[in-house]
Amino acid sequence: MEFPNIINLETDANQNEQLFNVLLFLFPQYLRGRAVSIILLLIRLFFGALFFMHGLDKMWNFNELSFTFPSVLGFGPYVTLMIAIFCEFACSLFLMSGLLTRLILLPMILAMAVAFFDVNDALMPQGELSLIYLIVFVGLFLCGPGKYSVDYLIDKRLQKEKKVGKDEAGHERSKD
């Protein structure tokens, strides 16, 4: 079975270039050295697991927390708790696997910014943990997941797609 070609070579070249720019941002080519990638993997696994445990704890204590959880931005405690569980539980699984890393880091960064600046009023030591998470997540967002991630495998596939196109008869050809 053949994977669908996500790049339609018959469309405007400018559209393809814009698509590749977005995809290259999501699946970056830089910071691919072995040592850097191992460090990024360890950071993703360590902080992802810690964040996952926070989400798991919130899920286990959902009934009690749904009434006492801080109401943020006018959403109410129930909705705020649901958003926190999504960020801490679901997003951390994606983070650990390195799947759509930069995309899933956005809600995690936003959640930690709200936790630090709004819930903890940017005070220490109450907001220390949320500030640490915020700094680590921003750093990962800027660096990307490294080569030991699902994003890297997707990026390799995209680069292969970019190099090999199809002519009008459907035969593969190499781009120069």
Backbone bond lengths (Angstrom), bond angles and torsions (degrees), N, CA, C in turn:
res aa  C-N    CA-C-N  psi(-1)  N-CA   C-N-CA  omega(-1)  CA-C   N-CA-C  phi
1 M - - - 1.451 - - 1.520 108.83 -
2 E 1.296 115.80 137.69 1.452 121.13 -176.34 1.525 109.74 -100.39
3 F 1.335 116.60 139.46 1.450 121.33 177.49 1.523 109.04 -71.02
4 P 1.319 117.29 144.81 1.465 118.33 177.57 1.524 109.98 -66.96
5 N 1.304 115.58 142.12 1.454 121.50 179.34 1.527 107.63 -81.66
6 I 1.315 117.29 114.17 1.462 120.37 -176.70 1.516 112.27 -78.54
7 I 1.308 116.49 -9.91 1.458 120.30 -178.41 1.510 108.25 -111.87
8 N 1.296 116.47 114.40 1.449 121.87 178.28 1.520 107.89 -89.39
9 L 1.316 116.64 109.37 1.458 120.39 -176.01 1.518 112.78 -71.81
10 E 1.353 116.60 -12.12 1.449 119.53 179.76 1.527 112.00 -83.41
11 T 1.323 118.40 -12.26 1.465 120.74 179.10 1.518 109.65 -79.91
12 D 1.294 114.54 174.82 1.451 122.15 -179.70 1.528 110.66 -58.09
13 A 1.316 117.66 134.77 1.465 122.23 -179.10 1.522 111.10 -61.41
14 N 1.318 117.80 -32.74 1.461 122.16 179.37 1.534 110.87 -65.09
15 Q 1.332 116.49 -39.16 1.462 120.06 177.57 1.522 110.77 -64.63
16 N 1.328 116.34 -41.29 1.467 119.87 178.15 1.520 110.63 -63.63
17 E 1.325 116.86 -40.08 1.463 120.37 -179.83 1.521 110.35 -65.96
18 Q 1.326 117.35 -40.05 1.470 120.72 177.35 1.528 110.85 -64.43
19 L 1.332 116.66 -41.45 1.459 120.49 177.71 1.518 110.35 -61.82
20 F 1.320 117.32 -44.27 1.462 120.23 179.48 1.514 111.84 -65.06
21 N 1.327 118.57 -35.38 1.457 120.33 177.24 1.522 110.92 -62.94
22 V 1.327 117.10 -40.93 1.468 120.74 177.52 1.527 109.85 -66.33
23 L 1.332 116.22 -45.05 1.454 120.03 -178.67 1.525 111.91 -66.44
24 L 1.324 117.61 -36.29 1.463 119.92 177.95 1.524 111.48 -68.70
25 F 1.336 116.79 -29.97 1.460 118.97 175.33 1.530 109.81 -68.42
26 L 1.336 116.01 -43.38 1.463 119.65 -179.43 1.523 112.14 -70.95
27 F 1.326 117.09 -30.98 1.457 122.22 -177.74 1.530 108.30 -126.93
28 P 1.342 117.23 78.37 1.471 121.25 -169.29 1.520 114.15 -69.88
29 Q 1.327 115.50 151.65 1.456 122.80 179.68 1.523 113.52 -92.01
30 Y 1.307 118.60 -17.95 1.452 121.10 -175.16 1.523 110.58 -90.92
31 L 1.298 116.09 173.92 1.466 123.34 -178.75 1.527 111.18 55.86
32 R 1.320 115.38 50.77 1.453 119.17 -177.19 1.519 113.00 -111.00
33 G 1.330 118.14 10.85 1.451 119.29 176.85 1.516 110.25 -62.97
34 R 1.328 116.11 153.72 1.459 120.34 -175.87 1.525 112.20 -61.79
35 A 1.320 117.38 -47.23 1.469 120.43 -178.31 1.523 111.11 -63.65
36 V 1.328 116.86 -44.98 1.469 120.48 179.29 1.515 110.43 -63.08
37 S 1.324 116.75 -41.82 1.464 120.11 -179.61 1.525 111.97 -66.06
38 I 1.330 117.14 -35.94 1.472 119.70 177.15 1.524 110.08 -67.18
39 I 1.326 116.74 -41.58 1.465 120.42 177.95 1.521 110.58 -63.15
40 L 1.338 117.50 -43.96 1.462 120.72 178.40 1.525 111.10 -63.43
41 L 1.328 117.15 -39.30 1.457 121.06 176.74 1.530 110.70 -61.41
42 L 1.321 116.90 -47.23 1.468 120.30 -179.75 1.526 111.55 -63.18
43 I 1.321 117.19 -40.04 1.471 120.80 177.71 1.527 109.86 -64.23
44 R 1.343 116.32 -45.34 1.467 119.76 178.72 1.524 111.31 -60.51
45 L 1.333 116.77 -45.18 1.464 119.95 -178.33 1.531 112.00 -67.69
46 F 1.329 117.02 -44.66 1.459 121.07 -177.07 1.525 111.29 -66.12
47 F 1.335 116.88 -55.35 1.464 118.84 -177.41 1.525 111.82 -72.31
48 G 1.330 117.45 -29.77 1.459 120.23 174.60 1.523 111.44 -64.20
49 A 1.333 116.56 -43.29 1.464 120.43 178.88 1.532 111.25 -65.86
50 L 1.327 116.87 -42.25 1.468 119.56 177.48 1.526 111.20 -61.68
51 F 1.315 115.77 -45.06 1.465 120.46 -179.22 1.530 110.16 -66.16
52 F 1.324 116.64 -38.53 1.460 122.01 177.06 1.533 110.76 -58.96
53 M 1.322 116.33 -42.48 1.467 120.13 -179.82 1.528 111.64 -64.11
54 H 1.338 117.13 -35.45 1.466 119.88 175.75 1.533 110.24 -63.83
55 G 1.324 116.12 -43.16 1.461 120.15 178.64 1.512 112.22 -66.23
56 L 1.335 116.61 -39.86 1.459 121.24 178.45 1.527 110.56 -63.32
57 D 1.322 116.67 -41.18 1.460 121.33 177.34 1.528 110.71 -62.00
58 K 1.325 116.58 -41.18 1.470 120.06 178.45 1.529 110.47 -66.03
59 M 1.335 117.45 -36.93 1.467 119.99 178.14 1.524 111.02 -66.50
60 W 1.320 117.73 -43.05 1.461 121.27 179.93 1.525 111.93 -63.77
61 N 1.314 116.83 -34.06 1.467 121.83 -177.68 1.525 111.85 -106.53
62 F 1.310 115.96 29.90 1.464 120.66 -173.73 1.524 112.55 -59.13
63 N 1.323 117.74 -46.64 1.469 120.26 -176.52 1.519 111.93 -60.47
64 E 1.322 117.39 -42.91 1.460 119.72 179.93 1.533 111.29 -71.13
65 L 1.325 115.64 -41.95 1.468 119.75 -176.10 1.523 113.00 -73.21
66 S 1.324 118.69 -25.76 1.470 120.17 -175.29 1.531 112.27 -64.29
67 F 1.329 117.17 -17.78 1.462 119.73 177.10 1.527 112.68 -100.12
68 T 1.333 116.79 -24.97 1.461 120.20 -173.75 1.533 113.94 -108.78
69 F 1.330 117.13 -6.88 1.464 120.08 -177.52 1.521 109.68 -65.95
70 P 1.339 118.67 143.36 1.470 119.95 -178.55 1.529 112.23 -61.62
71 S 1.296 115.30 136.29 1.455 121.82 175.33 1.526 108.07 -84.10
72 V 1.322 116.35 118.89 1.465 120.36 -175.31 1.524 109.56 -117.29
73 L 1.293 115.90 136.04 1.468 123.82 177.06 1.529 112.38 55.85
74 G 1.329 117.52 28.54 1.456 122.36 176.72 1.518 115.26 76.24
75 F 1.331 118.66 12.93 1.463 121.01 -178.62 1.522 113.10 -81.04
76 G 1.300 118.62 -21.02 1.454 121.31 -175.86 1.521 110.05 89.52
77 P 1.339 116.50 158.54 1.466 119.96 -174.55 1.530 113.66 -64.87
78 Y 1.318 118.68 -37.65 1.462 121.40 -177.27 1.529 111.16 -64.62
79 V 1.317 116.93 -50.58 1.469 121.32 -178.91 1.526 110.53 -67.17
80 T 1.315 117.29 -41.39 1.460 120.85 178.17 1.523 110.78 -60.93
81 L 1.328 117.18 -40.56 1.460 121.12 177.61 1.526 111.11 -64.93
82 M 1.324 117.72 -41.49 1.463 121.35 178.14 1.532 110.89 -61.73
83 I 1.320 116.82 -42.42 1.468 120.92 178.38 1.524 110.04 -65.09
84 A 1.317 117.02 -42.00 1.466 120.74 179.08 1.525 110.91 -63.05
85 I 1.329 117.16 -41.29 1.463 120.13 178.57 1.527 110.49 -64.82
86 F 1.324 117.32 -41.38 1.471 119.63 177.02 1.520 110.57 -59.55
87 C 1.333 116.42 -48.08 1.467 120.49 -178.54 1.519 111.83 -64.16
88 E 1.317 116.67 -43.98 1.456 119.99 -173.68 1.523 112.97 -83.22
89 F 1.299 118.49 -34.32 1.463 120.73 -176.07 1.532 111.13 -92.73
90 A 1.323 116.62 -61.22 1.472 120.12 -174.23 1.532 112.04 -69.92
91 C 1.311 117.21 -48.44 1.465 119.85 -177.32 1.520 112.13 -64.05
92 S 1.322 117.03 -33.40 1.469 119.00 179.96 1.522 111.41 -66.56
93 L 1.330 118.54 -31.48 1.466 121.03 175.97 1.531 110.49 -64.51
94 F 1.324 116.17 -42.77 1.463 120.38 176.33 1.523 110.64 -64.14
95 L 1.324 116.15 -40.62 1.464 120.42 179.80 1.526 111.15 -61.37
96 M 1.316 116.87 -45.83 1.464 119.51 -178.39 1.528 111.65 -64.15
97 S 1.328 117.40 -36.15 1.465 119.94 179.77 1.523 111.84 -79.91
98 G 1.316 117.01 -19.36 1.452 119.96 -177.52 1.520 111.15 78.24
99 L 1.315 117.86 30.50 1.463 122.72 179.53 1.520 109.65 -101.92
100 L 1.313 116.53 121.55 1.473 123.09 -178.40 1.530 110.66 52.64
101 T 1.303 115.30 43.53 1.455 122.29 -170.38 1.521 112.82 -54.54
102 R 1.311 116.43 -52.66 1.467 118.01 -176.95 1.510 112.21 -65.74
103 L 1.301 117.50 -35.22 1.455 120.78 -179.97 1.528 111.47 -67.07
104 I 1.328 117.52 -44.77 1.465 119.70 -177.68 1.527 112.21 -77.68
105 L 1.336 116.79 -17.42 1.461 118.26 176.33 1.528 111.81 -71.30
106 L 1.315 118.20 -23.40 1.471 120.42 -179.55 1.531 112.35 -60.10
107 P 1.354 120.40 -51.39 1.473 117.57 176.82 1.525 113.13 -65.90
108 M 1.318 116.85 -30.32 1.466 119.60 178.99 1.528 110.62 -68.46
109 I 1.331 116.60 -41.60 1.465 121.29 176.83 1.524 109.86 -63.97
110 L 1.317 116.52 -45.25 1.463 120.49 179.95 1.535 111.05 -62.02
111 A 1.331 116.67 -42.55 1.468 119.99 179.94 1.518 111.28 -62.73
112 M 1.314 117.33 -42.12 1.468 120.21 -179.11 1.532 111.62 -73.25
113 A 1.323 117.08 -32.36 1.472 119.49 175.18 1.526 109.93 -65.43
114 V 1.327 116.75 -43.49 1.470 120.33 177.69 1.528 109.91 -64.95
115 A 1.336 117.10 -42.23 1.471 120.23 179.81 1.523 110.94 -61.77
116 F 1.323 116.90 -41.39 1.465 119.22 -177.42 1.523 111.75 -76.40
117 F 1.327 117.43 -51.50 1.462 120.30 -172.25 1.526 113.84 -81.85
118 D 1.338 118.18 -33.63 1.452 119.97 -175.64 1.534 111.72 -98.62
119 V 1.313 117.29 -54.99 1.466 120.16 -175.94 1.527 111.12 -69.27
120 N 1.330 116.98 -45.15 1.469 120.49 -177.48 1.531 113.21 -98.33
121 D 1.308 117.76 4.01 1.471 123.16 178.69 1.524 112.87 52.09
122 A 1.334 117.03 33.78 1.470 123.72 178.14 1.528 112.02 54.96
123 L 1.315 115.93 34.64 1.460 121.13 -179.74 1.516 110.94 -101.11
124 M 1.308 114.82 148.10 1.460 121.17 173.60 1.515 107.67 -106.99
125 P 1.263 122.14 146.72 1.459 129.90 1.37 1.523 113.83 -89.82
126 Q 1.369 119.30 -1.06 1.463 120.78 -177.12 1.529 112.28 -57.86
127 G 1.311 117.40 -41.15 1.450 121.07 -175.43 1.517 114.39 -95.51
128 E 1.319 116.65 9.75 1.468 120.75 -174.25 1.530 112.34 -59.85
129 L 1.328 117.82 -46.17 1.457 120.48 -177.65 1.528 111.57 -64.91
130 S 1.320 117.30 -42.74 1.466 119.31 179.06 1.523 111.01 -66.24
131 L 1.328 118.11 -33.17 1.460 120.78 176.35 1.531 111.37 -67.67
132 I 1.321 116.81 -40.72 1.474 120.49 177.45 1.523 110.07 -61.80
133 Y 1.332 117.55 -48.11 1.463 120.86 176.83 1.529 110.82 -58.25
134 L 1.311 116.56 -44.47 1.464 120.95 -179.48 1.519 111.14 -58.34
135 I 1.309 117.57 -47.20 1.470 121.36 -179.12 1.530 110.74 -64.23
136 V 1.325 117.46 -44.16 1.469 120.94 179.86 1.536 110.46 -64.31
137 F 1.325 117.57 -43.31 1.464 120.41 -178.24 1.526 111.61 -67.78
138 V 1.318 118.02 -37.61 1.469 120.12 175.84 1.526 109.57 -65.13
139 G 1.329 117.11 -41.93 1.468 120.58 177.26 1.519 112.07 -60.44
140 L 1.331 117.24 -44.20 1.462 120.45 177.58 1.522 111.45 -65.21
141 F 1.321 116.69 -37.44 1.466 120.14 177.35 1.520 110.44 -60.84
142 L 1.317 117.10 -43.12 1.464 120.93 -179.11 1.530 112.24 -70.79
143 C 1.326 117.76 -37.67 1.470 121.87 -176.45 1.521 113.17 -84.33
144 G 1.306 117.79 -30.24 1.449 120.24 -172.90 1.519 109.89 85.93
145 P 1.326 117.18 178.73 1.464 120.61 -171.79 1.525 115.37 -83.29
146 G 1.320 118.94 -15.12 1.461 120.44 -175.36 1.516 111.08 86.93
147 K 1.316 116.14 -179.88 1.469 119.28 -174.12 1.517 114.03 -82.53
148 Y 1.317 118.96 -12.21 1.458 120.72 177.48 1.519 109.58 -96.54
149 S 1.331 115.21 66.76 1.454 121.56 -176.50 1.526 109.40 -154.49
150 V 1.314 115.55 162.85 1.461 120.74 174.60 1.523 109.62 -67.05
151 D 1.320 117.29 -35.37 1.465 120.87 177.63 1.522 111.62 -56.72
152 Y 1.315 117.39 -38.92 1.459 121.38 179.63 1.527 110.39 -64.02
153 L 1.334 116.63 -41.89 1.463 120.10 178.11 1.529 111.03 -63.86
154 I 1.315 116.34 -40.54 1.465 120.63 176.84 1.519 109.94 -63.83
155 D 1.332 116.37 -42.55 1.455 120.60 -179.94 1.528 111.50 -62.65
156 K 1.315 116.86 -41.73 1.465 119.84 177.77 1.522 110.16 -60.23
157 R 1.298 116.45 -41.65 1.473 121.36 178.07 1.528 110.49 -63.40
158 L 1.335 116.94 -43.10 1.468 120.29 179.34 1.522 111.41 -64.60
159 Q 1.311 116.95 -39.84 1.460 120.19 178.82 1.526 110.65 -65.31
160 K 1.310 116.27 -37.35 1.461 120.50 177.04 1.523 109.93 -65.64
161 E 1.333 116.74 -41.60 1.466 121.64 177.74 1.518 111.00 -61.67
162 K 1.327 116.39 -38.54 1.455 120.43 -178.32 1.526 111.00 -67.76
163 K 1.326 116.00 -37.03 1.462 119.85 -177.79 1.511 112.79 -76.38
164 V 1.313 116.45 -30.61 1.459 120.21 -178.12 1.517 108.47 -112.31
165 G 1.304 116.04 118.66 1.461 121.07 177.90 1.514 109.05 -115.26
166 K 1.299 115.35 -176.95 1.464 119.67 177.38 1.521 108.36 -122.99
167 D 1.331 114.63 138.99 1.459 117.11 176.24 1.522 108.65 -83.00
168 E 1.320 117.39 -177.38 1.456 120.66 -173.97 1.511 112.53 -64.80
169 A 1.326 119.76 -28.12 1.457 122.69 179.16 1.532 111.25 -80.14
170 G 1.318 118.13 -6.89 1.447 121.72 179.03 1.519 113.75 93.89
171 H 1.349 116.93 4.10 1.465 120.24 178.92 1.506 109.15 -83.16
172 E 1.328 115.64 142.35 1.466 119.22 178.76 1.511 109.63 -72.89
173 R 1.298 114.49 141.91 1.462 120.24 175.65 1.506 107.52 -140.73
174 S 1.299 116.06 157.23 1.460 121.79 179.71 1.510 109.02 -94.96
175 K 1.329 116.77 134.85 1.471 120.30 176.71 1.513 110.01 -82.59
176 D 1.319 116.08 143.28 1.468 121.69 176.34 1.485 111.24 -113.42
